[in-house]
Amino acid sequence: MKDLRDEGKTVFLHCAYAQTRTPVVAAAYGALITGSAPEDALRRVSAVLPTADPRPSIVAALRAMAE
C-alpha cells in the first residue's frame, strides 16, 4: 500500500463492515507512515470507526509489529 501511495496513487481499503480487519490494516498503515505506536494508531482509527471491534488475535499481531 505504501508503495502505491508513494507513487501518488489512491488506495481504497474496503470491507463489508469495517469491524475487524479494516481497522487493524488502517492502524498498521497509520503507524507505519506516522511512526506512532500501532496501538495509538488503532485508537485513532477506532475513534472514527465506532463499530470497530478487532479480534484479540489480530490486535496481538498489530502489537507484534512494534517489536
Secondary structure, DSSP 8 states (H G I E B T S, - for coil): -HHHHHTT-------SS-SSHHHHHHHHHHHHHH---HHHHHHHHHHH-TT----HHHHHHHHHHT-
